[in-house]
Each structure stands twice: as C-alpha cells, then as structure tokens.
Amino acid sequence: MVASAALFTVELVFIWLLFLVCIIVFLWLGREIMSGDKVWLDEAAFGLAANLSNPFLDGFIKFITFFASRQFLTPMALALVGYYLFVRKHRWNSLKVPVVALGSITLNVILKYFFDRQRPMSPLVEASGLSFPSGHSMVAASFYGLLIYLVWHNVKDVRYRNMLVALLVVFVFLIGFSRIYLRVHYATDVVAGFAAGFLWVIIGISTLRRLERSAGKELTPIVLEDDEKKE
C-alpha cells in the first residue's frame, strides 16, 4: 500500500514537472520564432545531421519517419480503438485514442497557421505545408505518449514495462531527429512539436480520467438503489 502511494506521488510529480517544462519550452520557442531571430540550435542540429549523413543512415531515417506518417498512424489508431472496444472492452481507453490523435492533429494545424513559419530550404524529401511546430514530432509525442501511458498502467512486469517505455521514448526522439536529418523541419520545430504533443496528451488523458471518475460516481448510487429494490 505504501509502495503504491509512493509510486503514485512520484508519477504525479513527474507529470506536473513535464507539463510545466513543456509550457515553458513551447512559449520560449514561440517567442523566438515570432521575433524572427535565428536560433543557434537550428544550425547546430543541421550541422550534426550533415556530419552523420551516409547512405545507410539515409535509408534508416526514411524508415523511422514513416512511423509518424498518416499512412501508418491512421490504421494503428483504428486498430487500438478496436482492441479496447472489442477485446479488452475498456470504453474509456478507446476514447483516449481519437481524443489524443485527432486533437493533436487539429491543434498542430492551428499552431502552424498562427506562427506561419516556412520550411527549411533544400529538403532531402518532398514536404509541403508550414513548419512550426513539426507535425510528425507533435503527433509522435502525443500518440506514442499515449502508448507510454497505456504500457505504464497495464504492463505488470516492472522490467518489461520499463524496457517498453524506454524504447518508446527513444523511438519518439528518433522520429523527431528524422525530420531534422531530412531537412524538412528546423530543430526548434521538432522541440516545439514534442512540447505541444506531450502537453496535449497530458491534458487529454487527465480530462478523460476526470470524466471517467465522475461517471463512476454517478453510476454508483443507481446501482445501490437497484440493489435496495431487489431486497
């Protein structure tokens, strides 16, 4: 009991810290972008990517970036909804998927038009639309962030759970780096995408959990009244 309470406290503190850090980072980056000044991080990241460039890494990066594309995430999100609707039969978890995924995409479009930043010159692959924040990075942070939440709360084996969480975190950061490597986004676009994506997944999950608890409390008196009538 004490261990569970301690774990809950640590988790809560971590979520609040992440929430605050994401807000601060996004607001700072947004201010820098709106001011029109060059950010040293962008040129440093492009320089690092150029130094690492080689034919093998080119193929690997294109493979990684696919896992945050619409072509991959749409069927994955639908499969996850179906799993929680028909296999695990957890209605609230099935709602978390579209709330996080669709909300993240919608918010990204709004933010892109608000900041109206053009993409970097000379991309290595075809890309369209505006640049800030990175859509791939934001959707990856929100969708895979949701998977991290689900793994953390459903996988009982601690070692297996920690390994999966670590792999998902690394995977998210690789997706972000892929956008810089392919020169379709600045590093500041990617970092802002991470910040906005993690913010959205925290807000979405927290809101749905409150609704879930409220619905449970409302159902309890009804169940008790039915039991009393039967007696």
Secondary structure as GFF3:
##gff-version 3
##sequence-region A 1 231
A	DSSP	alpha_helix	2	35	.	.	.	ID=ss1
A	DSSP	alpha_helix	40	52	.	.	.	ID=ss2
A	DSSP	alpha_helix	55	65	.	.	.	ID=ss3
A	DSSP	three_ten_helix	66	68	.	.	.	ID=ss4
A	DSSP	alpha_helix	70	82	.	.	.	ID=ss5
A	DSSP	pi_helix	83	87	.	.	.	ID=ss6
A	DSSP	alpha_helix	91	115	.	.	.	ID=ss7
A	DSSP	alpha_helix	135	154	.	.	.	ID=ss8
A	DSSP	alpha_helix	158	181	.	.	.	ID=ss9
A	DSSP	alpha_helix	187	230	.	.	.	ID=ss10
###
